[in-house]
Structure formats: structure tokens, C-alpha cells
Amino acid sequence: MSQHPSLKKSKSVGSKRSVLKRFERVKLMQARGVWKDGRSPLGLPKTKPAE
């Protein structure tokens, strides 16, 4: 079964993801100084991606 053309990744489009993965949110929060050591990575607040 072939993949629908709209689902194929294309480097020419260049769209950015608006949603970060959990490890990316933790890394971003650490860089901003909001992350506390020992905190659970579950239930994180939404964060805007760094541009």
C-alpha cells in the first residue's frame, strides 16, 4: 500500500512543528531556568518553541 502524497515529508515545505516533545520541553525549561531538579516530567505546561 502506498503512502498518501500529503503524508510524505518534503524538505521543500520547511514547516516548523508547533508542538514540542516532552524531552524538548524539559530541555527548553532548563535553558529558561524554570525546571526544578527532581520534578516529574509528566504534566508539563505547554511551551512555545524557541525560534
C-alpha positions in Angstrom: 0.0 0.0 0.0 1.4 3.4 -0.9 1.6 6.5 1.2 -0.7 9.4 0.5 1.3 12.3 -1.0 0.2 14.7 1.7 1.8 12.5 4.4 5.2 12.3 2.7 7.8 14.5 4.3 9.2 17.1 2.0 12.2 19.3 2.8 11.0 21.9 0.4 7.9 22.8 2.6 10.0 23.8 5.6 7.2 23.9 8.0 8.1 24.0 11.7 6.4 21.8 14.3 4.2 23.8 16.7 4.3 21.0 19.3 7.4 20.0 21.2 8.1 16.5 22.5 8.5 16.0 26.3 12.3 15.9 26.3 12.4 19.1 24.2 10.1 20.9 26.6 12.3 19.8 29.6 15.4 21.0 27.8 13.8 24.3 26.9 12.6 24.8 30.5 16.1 24.0 31.8 17.5 26.7 29.5 15.0 29.2 30.7 15.7 28.3 34.4 12.1 27.2 35.1 12.9 23.5 35.5 13.5 22.2 39.1 15.6 19.1 39.6 13.6 16.1 40.8 10.4 17.3 39.2 8.2 14.8 37.3 8.3 15.2 33.5 4.6 14.3 33.4 2.0 17.1 33.2 4.4 19.8 31.9 3.0 23.1 30.9 2.8 24.0 27.2 5.8 25.9 25.9 6.4 27.9 22.7 9.3 26.6 20.6 12.4 28.6 20.6 12.7 30.4 17.3 
